[in-house]
């Protein structure tokens, strides 16, 4: 599980330069940006905060996100 302290400081790497880039924890395994809608998987308790990874899931509805996230290729 990702600690609350880490969740409090994490920001969307795509938005953080222009906005707050705040993230919401969804389904315990995804971080979803409130601003741009990118979705970052949490793999083995480690948030994968790569813009390319967030881009893969931006069009997927939050309810349709797989749990657990698929392995990172």
C-alpha positions, 0 to 999 in steps of 0.5 A: 500500500502507498503511504498517505504521506507519499500520496499527499506530495505526488503530482501529475508530471504532465500538469505540475508545471502549469497547475497543481496536478492533484491526484486521487487514489482510485480502486487502491491501484490507480492515481487519477489526475483531477486536471488532465484525467491521466491515470497512473497505475500503482505496481507492487506498491510503487506509483508508475508516474511516467507521462507515457503510462498515464497517456495509455489510460487517459481515455479509459473511464475510471470504472473500467480501469483494471484491478490489478493494473496490467504489468508495465511493458 
